[in-house]
Amino acid sequence: MYFYDMTRFTRITLLICSLFFFGKTTVSAQEPSLKNTSTLIRPPYLKAGDTVAIVAPSGILKNRFDEIEHAKTLLKSWGLHTVVGKHVFSQANHFAGTDDERCEDFQNALDRPEISAIWCARGGYGAVRILDKLDFTKFKQQPKWLIGYSDITALHNLFHNKGIESIHAMMCVSLPQDESKIKETIATFKDAIFGTPLHYTLKGSTYNKPGSVTAPLVGGNLTMLHTMLGSNTSINTAGKILFIEEIGEYKYHIDRMLQSLKRAGYFDNCKGVIIGDITRVRKNTTPWGTSIEQLFLDVLGNYNFPIAFNMPAGHEKDNRALILGRPVNLTVTHTKSTVVFKNE
């Protein structure tokens, strides 16, 4: 009897200690209270005479010299100056220089007060390898725009979690010799960096899930969003509209990534989802059996938020600029959707 009483006393004591040290509940990784969800800092829009740094934080730029020169010419036509990172044309196996070299260029662009925007030369793979090397101390004193897409999603996530808006838009290697082929892409890129309000009307889809919501826009490349999961550069999507694009994946790969995000609670508190270009979907020997739109709806359809397809953004020539971290008004019907960025 004495032994039973002591055991019960010990159990009660351990329970009290556990509650004291660890709290009564476990907080989900997607709980809104864990990360700052307030209005993000907006870097100053560009004006004639400002300077843009071109850097290559990811893949190699072999034989791409002409495209960088073309990008410089485009910026010059808008009255902007350009500085090119010292290591942009460096080569280290898969990458545009070693991790330290790519980090050095990006850090230099972050720190230099005369630089107003950082334009990424290309994506590919590699940005994730420099995330933890970057120091934002000087940058916070003078925020500037980050511009890019695809693998640059890793850096967009980092900027977002630092509380800074950034621009999901074309990169230097996106420029063809005939600029008329991507007229809208270039026009919206210019509008975004100079502060002209962005608003888009998307063609309708029977797969759209109607609704209307106003919330900040976040997201980017699905693979990179999935890669960030569980790290300090994973985005808290609570109260936000999530944009997704992808290239070169099997449908079952896309489903696997979406299922992983879903199981982690990534979509639980979203306010809406915008699906961009899902490009060059690879064919598996065993057919998936449904459209890519239905694949997304099978994962997301039961959530209580609107879903819009046909956003012209991603790895197609028509790659409209999106300001990540900026509140947007999203209205979705089956006949059309509108995406209107708040500019005040």
JOCOR-V343432 format. One line per field, one symbol per residue. phi: phi as a letter, one per 20 degrees, with the letter a starting at -180 (. if undefined). psi: psi as a letter, one per 20 degrees, with the letter a starting at -180 (. if undefined). burial: # if it has 9 or more other C-alpha atoms within 8 Angstrom, else .. A space follows every 50 residues. Layout:
phi = ???
psi = ???
burial = ???
//
This chain:
phi = .fffffffffffffffffffedneceeffdfgffcfdffefdgfffbgnf ddeeccecffdfldfffffffffffffendeccdggdgdfcclfdenfgf fffgffffffefffedbddefadobqgffdgeeedegfgffbfbfdcrbm ffggfggffgfencfbdebgdgfffefefffcgfffffffgffenfgebc deffbfegdfqbbcafecpqffgfffffgndfdfefefmceddccabmdf fffffffffffffenfdgdfdrcdeefddlffeefdgfocffffgfffed fefebfcdemffbqedfecffcefnefcedcccfeacccdefde
psi = ggggghggggggghgggghghirhqppqijphihqpjrpqpoqpqqrpir pppprnjdrqlpkkghhhhggggghhijjqrpppqhjhjrpndirmrrgh ghgggggghhhphipiqopphrddqhhhiigiiqpjghghhmqrpppaad hihghgggggiikpqrooaqrgiiorhniihlghggghgggghijppppq oqqrpiiqoqrpqprqprbcpgghghhipirjjppojpjrpppprqqkqq hhgggggghggghjjhihjqirppobpnqlpqpqhoqgirrhghgghhgi hiqmqqpprkompckrhnnqqpopippqoppprhhrqqooppi.
burial = .................##.........####.......#..#..#...# ###########...#.##.###..##..####..#.######..####.. ###.###.###...#########.###..##......##...######## ###########.###########.##..#..#.###.##.#####.##.. .#.##.#######.########.###.##...###############.## #..##.######..###############.#............####.#. ....############.#################.#######..
//
